Amino acid sequence: MATKRRFKVLFNKEKCKGCEVCITFCPKKILCLDPEVNAKGYHPAGISNQEECIGCQSCATMCPDCCISIFELEEGEA
């Protein structure tokens, strides 16, 4: 039986301006704005359910400031 592929989404929270484009394009609707503000005074993007990420890269592709990186996790990696 094949193992489910898992992904880790990382945000450059200091670079993010909270434009919500990534949130709009996430097919799983698991992205959200962080309640904390960054140094520039914006609520940066974050993820509400890391386990649900399918690694489609839609958020990273659409981000106008290139603030999102997605990595596939190896088996056993957290």
MMTF fields as JSON, N, C-alpha, C and O atoms, coordinates in Angstrom:
{
  "mmtfVersion": "1.0.0",
  "mmtfProducer": "UNKNOWN",
  "numBonds": 311,
  "numAtoms": 312,
  "numGroups": 78,
  "numChains": 1,
  "numModels": 1,
  "chainsPerModel": [1],
  "groupsPerChain": [78],
  "chainIdList": ["A"],
  "bondAtomList": [4, 2, 8, 6, 12, 10, 16, 14, 20, 18, 24, 22, 28, 26, 32, 30, 36, 34, 40, 38, 44, 42, 48, 46, 52, 50, 56, 54, 60, 58, 64, 62, 68, 66, 72, 70, 76, 74, 80, 78, 84, 82, 88, 86, 92, 90, 96, 94, 100, 98, 104, 102, 108, 106, 112, 110, 116, 114, 120, 118, 124, 122, 128, 126, 132, 130, 136, 134, 140, 138, 144, 142, 148, 146, 152, 150, 156, 154, 160, 158, 164, 162, 168, 166, 172, 170, 176, 174, 180, 178, 184, 182, 188, 186, 192, 190, 196, 194, 200, 198, 204, 202, 208, 206, 212, 210, 216, 214, 220, 218, 224, 222, 228, 226, 232, 230, 236, 234, 240, 238, 244, 242, 248, 246, 252, 250, 256, 254, 260, 258, 264, 262, 268, 266, 272, 270, 276, 274, 280, 278, 284, 282, 288, 286, 292, 290, 296, 294, 300, 298, 304, 302, 308, 306],
  "bondOrderList": [1, 1, 1, 1, 1, 1, 1, 1, 1, 1, 1, 1, 1, 1, 1, 1, 1, 1, 1, 1, 1, 1, 1, 1, 1, 1, 1, 1, 1, 1, 1, 1, 1, 1, 1, 1, 1, 1, 1, 1, 1, 1, 1, 1, 1, 1, 1, 1, 1, 1, 1, 1, 1, 1, 1, 1, 1, 1, 1, 1, 1, 1, 1, 1, 1, 1, 1, 1, 1, 1, 1, 1, 1, 1, 1, 1, 1],
  "groupList": [{"groupName": "MET", "atomNameList": ["N", "CA", "C", "O"], "elementList": ["N", "C", "C", "O"], "formalChargeList": [0, 0, 0, 0], "bondAtomList": [1, 0, 2, 1, 3, 2], "bondOrderList": [1, 1, 2], "singleLetterCode": "M", "chemCompType": "L-PEPTIDE LINKING"}, {"groupName": "ALA", "atomNameList": ["N", "CA", "C", "O"], "elementList": ["N", "C", "C", "O"], "formalChargeList": [0, 0, 0, 0], "bondAtomList": [1, 0, 2, 1, 3, 2], "bondOrderList": [1, 1, 2], "singleLetterCode": "A", "chemCompType": "L-PEPTIDE LINKING"}, {"groupName": "THR", "atomNameList": ["N", "CA", "C", "O"], "elementList": ["N", "C", "C", "O"], "formalChargeList": [0, 0, 0, 0], "bondAtomList": [1, 0, 2, 1, 3, 2], "bondOrderList": [1, 1, 2], "singleLetterCode": "T", "chemCompType": "L-PEPTIDE LINKING"}, {"groupName": "LYS", "atomNameList": ["N", "CA", "C", "O"], "elementList": ["N", "C", "C", "O"], "formalChargeList": [0, 0, 0, 0], "bondAtomList": [1, 0, 2, 1, 3, 2], "bondOrderList": [1, 1, 2], "singleLetterCode": "K", "chemCompType": "L-PEPTIDE LINKING"}, {"groupName": "ARG", "atomNameList": ["N", "CA", "C", "O"], "elementList": ["N", "C", "C", "O"], "formalChargeList": [0, 0, 0, 0], "bondAtomList": [1, 0, 2, 1, 3, 2], "bondOrderList": [1, 1, 2], "singleLetterCode": "R", "chemCompType": "L-PEPTIDE LINKING"}, {"groupName": "PHE", "atomNameList": ["N", "CA", "C", "O"], "elementList": ["N", "C", "C", "O"], "formalChargeList": [0, 0, 0, 0], "bondAtomList": [1, 0, 2, 1, 3, 2], "bondOrderList": [1, 1, 2], "singleLetterCode": "F", "chemCompType": "L-PEPTIDE LINKING"}, {"groupName": "VAL", "atomNameList": ["N", "CA", "C", "O"], "elementList": ["N", "C", "C", "O"], "formalChargeList": [0, 0, 0, 0], "bondAtomList": [1, 0, 2, 1, 3, 2], "bondOrderList": [1, 1, 2], "singleLetterCode": "V", "chemCompType": "L-PEPTIDE LINKING"}, {"groupName": "LEU", "atomNameList": ["N", "CA", "C", "O"], "elementList": ["N", "C", "C", "O"], "formalChargeList": [0, 0, 0, 0], "bondAtomList": [1, 0, 2, 1, 3, 2], "bondOrderList": [1, 1, 2], "singleLetterCode": "L", "chemCompType": "L-PEPTIDE LINKING"}, {"groupName": "ASN", "atomNameList": ["N", "CA", "C", "O"], "elementList": ["N", "C", "C", "O"], "formalChargeList": [0, 0, 0, 0], "bondAtomList": [1, 0, 2, 1, 3, 2], "bondOrderList": [1, 1, 2], "singleLetterCode": "N", "chemCompType": "L-PEPTIDE LINKING"}, {"groupName": "GLU", "atomNameList": ["N", "CA", "C", "O"], "elementList": ["N", "C", "C", "O"], "formalChargeList": [0, 0, 0, 0], "bondAtomList": [1, 0, 2, 1, 3, 2], "bondOrderList": [1, 1, 2], "singleLetterCode": "E", "chemCompType": "L-PEPTIDE LINKING"}, {"groupName": "CYS", "atomNameList": ["N", "CA", "C", "O"], "elementList": ["N", "C", "C", "O"], "formalChargeList": [0, 0, 0, 0], "bondAtomList": [1, 0, 2, 1, 3, 2], "bondOrderList": [1, 1, 2], "singleLetterCode": "C", "chemCompType": "L-PEPTIDE LINKING"}, {"groupName": "GLY", "atomNameList": ["N", "CA", "C", "O"], "elementList": ["N", "C", "C", "O"], "formalChargeList": [0, 0, 0, 0], "bondAtomList": [1, 0, 2, 1, 3, 2], "bondOrderList": [1, 1, 2], "singleLetterCode": "G", "chemCompType": "PEPTIDE LINKING"}, {"groupName": "ILE", "atomNameList": ["N", "CA", "C", "O"], "elementList": ["N", "C", "C", "O"], "formalChargeList": [0, 0, 0, 0], "bondAtomList": [1, 0, 2, 1, 3, 2], "bondOrderList": [1, 1, 2], "singleLetterCode": "I", "chemCompType": "L-PEPTIDE LINKING"}, {"groupName": "PRO", "atomNameList": ["N", "CA", "C", "O"], "elementList": ["N", "C", "C", "O"], "formalChargeList": [0, 0, 0, 0], "bondAtomList": [1, 0, 2, 1, 3, 2], "bondOrderList": [1, 1, 2], "singleLetterCode": "P", "chemCompType": "L-PEPTIDE LINKING"}, {"groupName": "ASP", "atomNameList": ["N", "CA", "C", "O"], "elementList": ["N", "C", "C", "O"], "formalChargeList": [0, 0, 0, 0], "bondAtomList": [1, 0, 2, 1, 3, 2], "bondOrderList": [1, 1, 2], "singleLetterCode": "D", "chemCompType": "L-PEPTIDE LINKING"}, {"groupName": "TYR", "atomNameList": ["N", "CA", "C", "O"], "elementList": ["N", "C", "C", "O"], "formalChargeList": [0, 0, 0, 0], "bondAtomList": [1, 0, 2, 1, 3, 2], "bondOrderList": [1, 1, 2], "singleLetterCode": "Y", "chemCompType": "L-PEPTIDE LINKING"}, {"groupName": "HIS", "atomNameList": ["N", "CA", "C", "O"], "elementList": ["N", "C", "C", "O"], "formalChargeList": [0, 0, 0, 0], "bondAtomList": [1, 0, 2, 1, 3, 2], "bondOrderList": [1, 1, 2], "singleLetterCode": "H", "chemCompType": "L-PEPTIDE LINKING"}, {"groupName": "SER", "atomNameList": ["N", "CA", "C", "O"], "elementList": ["N", "C", "C", "O"], "formalChargeList": [0, 0, 0, 0], "bondAtomList": [1, 0, 2, 1, 3, 2], "bondOrderList": [1, 1, 2], "singleLetterCode": "S", "chemCompType": "L-PEPTIDE LINKING"}, {"groupName": "GLN", "atomNameList": ["N", "CA", "C", "O"], "elementList": ["N", "C", "C", "O"], "formalChargeList": [0, 0, 0, 0], "bondAtomList": [1, 0, 2, 1, 3, 2], "bondOrderList": [1, 1, 2], "singleLetterCode": "Q", "chemCompType": "L-PEPTIDE LINKING"}],
  "groupTypeList": [0, 1, 2, 3, 4, 4, 5, 3, 6, 7, 5, 8, 3, 9, 3, 10, 3, 11, 10, 9, 6, 10, 12, 2, 5, 10, 13, 3, 3, 12, 7, 10, 7, 14, 13, 9, 6, 8, 1, 3, 11, 15, 16, 13, 1, 11, 12, 17, 8, 18, 9, 9, 10, 12, 11, 10, 18, 17, 10, 1, 2, 0, 10, 13, 14, 10, 10, 12, 17, 12, 5, 9, 7, 9, 9, 11, 9, 1],
  "groupIdList": [1, 2, 3, 4, 5, 6, 7, 8, 9, 10, 11, 12, 13, 14, 15, 16, 17, 18, 19, 20, 21, 22, 23, 24, 25, 26, 27, 28, 29, 30, 31, 32, 33, 34, 35, 36, 37, 38, 39, 40, 41, 42, 43, 44, 45, 46, 47, 48, 49, 50, 51, 52, 53, 54, 55, 56, 57, 58, 59, 60, 61, 62, 63, 64, 65, 66, 67, 68, 69, 70, 71, 72, 73, 74, 75, 76, 77, 78],
  "secStructList": [7, 7, 7, 7, 7, 3, 3, 3, 3, 3, 3, 7, 6, 6, 6, 7, 7, 7, 7, 7, 2, 2, 2, 2, 2, 7, 6, 6, 7, 7, 3, 3, 3, 7, 1, 1, 7, 7, 6, 6, 1, 7, 7, 7, 3, 3, 3, 1, 7, 4, 4, 4, 7, 7, 7, 7, 7, 2, 2, 2, 2, 2, 7, 6, 6, 7, 7, 3, 3, 3, 3, 3, 3, 7, 6, 6, 7, 7],
  "xCoordList": [0.841, 0.0, 0.891, 1.849, 0.568, 1.366, 1.091, -0.035, 2.144, 2.012, 1.523, 1.884, 0.708, 0.22, 1.389, 2.154, 1.523, 2.566, 2.202, 1.046, 3.219, 3.007, 3.894, 4.995, 3.397, 4.093, 4.183, 3.359, 5.191, 5.399, 5.371, 6.119, 4.507, 4.396, 5.083, 4.764, 6.02, 6.741, 6.47, 6.441, 6.274, 5.985, 7.09, 7.552, 7.511, 8.409, 7.49, 7.066, 7.19, 6.189, 6.598, 5.732, 7.883, 8.321, 8.192, 8.081, 8.204, 8.088, 6.62, 6.291, 5.746, 4.337, 3.596, 3.77, 2.77, 1.973, 0.502, -0.325, 0.165, -1.208, -2.226, -3.365, -1.85, -2.756, -3.872, -4.86, -3.721, -4.702, -4.84, -5.755, -3.962, -4.03, -3.833, -4.537, -2.894, -2.645, -3.873, -4.191, -4.558, -5.75, -6.835, -7.515, -6.986, -7.99, -7.732, -8.68, -6.479, -6.155, -5.916, -5.707, -5.94, -5.731, -6.973, -8.056, -6.827, -7.99, -8.525, -9.696, -7.699, -8.117, -8.642, -9.177, -8.493, -8.957, -8.373, -9.084, -7.05, -6.38, -5.42, -4.72, -5.384, -4.536, -5.372, -6.579, -4.718, -5.407, -4.411, -3.209, -4.91, -4.021, -3.693, -4.555, -2.449, -1.958, -2.54, -2.566, -2.997, -3.514, -2.421, -2.714, -1.168, -0.039, 0.375, 0.231, 0.876, 1.358, 2.878, 3.576, 3.371, 4.816, 5.422, 4.713, 6.695, 7.393, 6.859, 6.992, 6.252, 5.696, 4.255, 3.665, 3.697, 2.336, 1.253, 0.07, 1.645, 0.678, 0.402, 1.245, -0.765, -1.091, -0.628, -1.267, 0.457, 0.985, 0.146, -0.611, 0.302, -0.387, 0.207, 1.374, -0.624, -0.209, -1.072, -1.878, -0.905, -1.668, -2.39, -1.811, -3.652, -4.456, -4.378, -4.59, -4.073, -4.018, -2.95, -3.24, -1.738, -0.586, -0.808, -0.4, -1.44, -1.645, -2.518, -2.445, -3.331, -4.249, -3.612, -4.217, -2.41, -1.752, -1.479, -0.949, -1.846, -1.643, -0.427, -0.141, 0.28, 1.505, 1.279, 2.158, 0.129, -0.205, 0.584, 0.68, 1.144, 1.948, 1.134, 1.714, -0.198, -1.028, -0.727, -0.603, -0.608, -0.344, 1.01, 1.12, 2.023, 3.38, 3.469, 4.152, 2.781, 2.789, 2.115, 2.58, 1.04, 0.26, 0.781, 0.431, 1.601, 2.093, 2.914, 3.94, 2.475, 3.195, 4.552, 5.388, 4.773, 6.026, 6.928, 7.935, 6.566, 7.361, 7.678, 8.83, 6.651, 6.816, 6.578, 6.732, 6.204, 5.783, 6.685, 6.985, 7.113, 7.896, 7.194, 6.679, 7.178, 6.537, 7.549, 8.204, 7.663, 8.61, 7.881, 6.998, 8.258, 7.701, 8.488, 9.719, 7.773, 8.412, 8.718, 7.944, 9.849, 10.217, 9.441, 8.948, 9.328, 8.637, 9.308, 10.525, 8.503, 9.027, 9.439, 9.69, 9.516, 9.919, 8.711, 7.591, 8.941, 7.831, 7.759, 6.887],
  "yCoordList": [-1.179, 0.0, 1.248, 1.337, 2.195, 3.423, 4.346, 4.438, 5.026, 5.981, 7.306, 7.688, 7.991, 9.3, 10.28, 10.367, 11.013, 12.031, 13.182, 13.598, 13.693, 14.777, 15.961, 15.795, 17.145, 18.37, 19.339, 19.319, 20.179, 21.228, 22.564, 22.773, 23.459, 24.79, 25.773, 25.837, 26.532, 27.532, 28.917, 29.1, 29.877, 31.257, 32.179, 32.05, 33.099, 34.166, 35.243, 36.147, 35.142, 36.01, 37.48, 38.355, 37.766, 39.163, 39.802, 41.023, 39.001, 39.506, 39.598, 40.381, 38.804, 38.727, 40.009, 40.557, 40.476, 41.682, 41.368, 42.279, 40.095, 39.703, 40.008, 40.355, 39.888, 40.235, 39.207, 39.496, 38.019, 36.934, 36.235, 35.431, 36.52, 35.84, 34.336, 33.541, 33.944, 32.522, 31.834, 30.699, 32.529, 31.985, 31.734, 30.708, 32.664, 32.55, 31.352, 30.69, 31.059, 30.007, 28.628, 27.667, 28.504, 27.191, 26.313, 26.649, 25.198, 24.349, 23.649, 23.27, 23.474, 22.815, 23.8, 23.384, 25.1, 26.158, 25.992, 26.072, 25.757, 25.553, 26.694, 26.615, 27.741, 28.889, 29.962, 30.057, 30.765, 31.81, 32.914, 32.762, 34.009, 35.072, 34.844, 34.476, 35.066, 34.923, 36.059, 37.203, 35.779, 36.863, 37.84, 38.989, 37.387, 38.255, 39.099, 38.663, 40.281, 41.125, 40.985, 40.696, 41.193, 41.147, 42.533, 43.452, 42.683, 43.946, 45.112, 46.275, 44.786, 45.832, 46.188, 47.105, 45.456, 45.747, 44.97, 45.278, 43.957, 43.144, 41.834, 41.34, 41.284, 39.938, 38.992, 38.931, 38.257, 37.389, 36.112, 35.738, 35.473, 34.213, 33.093, 33.126, 32.115, 30.934, 29.759, 29.881, 28.646, 27.457, 26.925, 26.845, 26.563, 26.101, 24.591, 24.1, 23.842, 22.387, 21.835, 21.469, 21.78, 21.335, 19.945, 19.7, 19.052, 17.666, 17.58, 16.591, 18.579, 18.559, 19.074, 18.963, 19.629, 20.164, 19.043, 17.994, 19.274, 18.286, 18.616, 17.905, 19.685, 20.037, 20.537, 20.396, 21.114, 21.547, 22.774, 23.036, 23.521, 24.717, 25.922, 26.935, 25.829, 26.959, 28.221, 29.3, 28.099, 29.271, 29.89, 31.106, 29.062, 29.551, 30.18, 31.186, 29.587, 30.109, 31.476, 32.356, 31.656, 32.888, 34.004, 35.165, 33.688, 34.706, 35.762, 35.43, 37.029, 38.063, 38.416, 39.023, 38.041, 38.386, 37.182, 37.298, 36.035, 34.803, 34.489, 34.244, 34.499, 34.289, 32.847, 32.521, 31.978, 30.627, 29.587, 29.65, 28.621, 27.475, 26.206, 26.141, 25.2, 23.93, 22.819, 22.736, 21.963, 20.86, 19.549, 19.47, 18.521, 17.202, 16.571, 16.577, 16.032, 15.396, 13.941, 13.247, 13.493, 12.083, 11.301, 11.873, 10.026, 9.189, 9.313, 9.178, 9.568, 9.724, 11.144, 11.436, 12.034, 13.421, 14.222, 14.01, 15.128, 15.93, 17.29, 18.087],
  "zCoordList": [0.0, 0.0, 0.0, 0.768, -0.857, -0.969, 0.212, 0.7, 0.66, 1.75, 1.18, 0.067, 1.946, 1.524, 1.5, 2.46, 0.402, 0.318, 1.247, 1.322, 1.959, 2.903, 2.536, 2.011, 2.818, 2.43, 3.599, 4.513, 3.548, 4.558, 3.822, 2.867, 4.274, 3.681, 4.616, 5.804, 4.082, 4.869, 4.293, 3.076, 5.169, 4.773, 5.264, 6.398, 4.424, 4.861, 5.421, 4.7, 6.703, 7.33, 7.349, 7.358, 7.356, 7.354, 5.973, 5.862, 4.944, 3.575, 3.131, 2.239, 3.749, 3.365, 3.728, 4.817, 2.802, 3.059, 3.283, 3.317, 3.436, 3.764, 2.686, 3.0, 1.433, 0.329, 0.119, -0.556, 0.689, 0.641, -0.717, -0.897, -1.663, -2.961, -2.78, -3.403, -1.944, -1.71, -1.121, -1.478, -0.216, 0.42, -0.624, -0.592, -1.535, -2.596, -3.495, -3.916, -3.797, -4.755, -4.15, -4.892, -2.836, -2.209, -2.435, -1.955, -3.156, -3.422, -2.176, -2.14, -1.169, 0.069, 1.117, 2.145, 0.862, 1.779, 3.184, 4.186, 3.228, 4.512, 4.872, 5.882, 4.062, 4.368, 5.046, 4.826, 5.871, 6.623, 6.95, 6.73, 7.468, 7.927, 9.388, 10.186, 9.721, 11.09, 11.944, 11.49, 13.143, 13.994, 14.443, 14.775, 14.453, 14.822, 13.615, 12.473, 13.861, 12.77, 12.634, 13.606, 11.423, 11.201, 11.451, 11.861, 11.213, 11.488, 10.652, 11.034, 9.506, 8.644, 9.017, 8.444, 9.98, 10.426, 9.691, 9.833, 8.901, 8.156, 8.883, 9.631, 8.662, 9.124, 8.017, 6.967, 8.221, 7.167, 7.023, 7.919, 5.894, 5.628, 6.472, 6.86, 6.738, 7.475, 7.04, 6.118, 7.691, 7.336, 8.567, 9.651, 8.393, 9.523, 9.718, 10.827, 8.644, 8.746, 7.805, 6.666, 8.288, 7.494, 6.882, 5.747, 7.613, 7.154, 5.91, 5.181, 5.654, 4.507, 3.211, 2.144, 3.288, 2.092, 1.098, 1.463, -0.171, -1.232, -2.105, -3.069, -1.769, -2.491, -3.904, -4.754, -4.171, -5.539, -5.996, -7.195, -5.056, -5.328, -5.807, -6.198, -5.782, -6.233, -5.444, -6.024, -4.14, -3.301, -3.642, -3.801, -3.75, -4.035, -5.421, -5.612, -6.375, -7.748, -7.826, -8.55, -7.094, -7.174, -6.28, -6.491, -5.295, -4.362, -5.116, -5.71, -5.098, -5.844, -5.245, -5.915, -3.992, -3.331, -3.066, -2.368, -3.622, -3.483, -2.017, -1.658, -1.19, 0.249, 0.681, 1.859, -0.259, 0.11, -0.537, -1.729, 0.285, -0.195, 0.27, 1.386, -0.597, -0.254, -0.465, -1.504, 0.551, 0.502, 0.751, 1.605, 0.0, 0.268, 1.41, 1.406, 2.378, 3.522, 3.23, 2.572, 3.725, 3.639, 4.669, 5.641, 4.478, 5.455, 6.824, 6.944, 7.843, 9.195, 9.546, 10.715, 8.565, 8.798, 9.286, 8.822, 10.21, 10.76, 10.129, 10.477]
}
